[in-house]
Amino acid sequence: MEDFGTNKTNLPFDENQLSSNTFIRTFYQDQDSGDYQWHRDREDRIIESIEKTDWMFQIDNQLPKVIEGKVFVPKGVWHRVIKGQGDLKIKLTKL
């Protein structure tokens, strides 16, 4: 498992910053699914899919769920995305 909070190189997504705490991230279908690893972050976050998707989000010790609506991601909790069809574009807000 990797803590992306300390390793910001070679991240498996593209990111565009909208404001000091809001970002658009794009995860690509052609990226190897092994690149979407378990990780944890240094701050609470809210993610929200911009388009309908079958990509899934999983928090440690919970079943994966399709990314729908706003998803709260607590600081320091292990989580991952699970690749679906097409690209995934999310809005990420760091709290």
Order of alpha helices (4+ residues) and beta strands (2+ residues): beta-beta-beta-beta-beta-beta-beta-beta
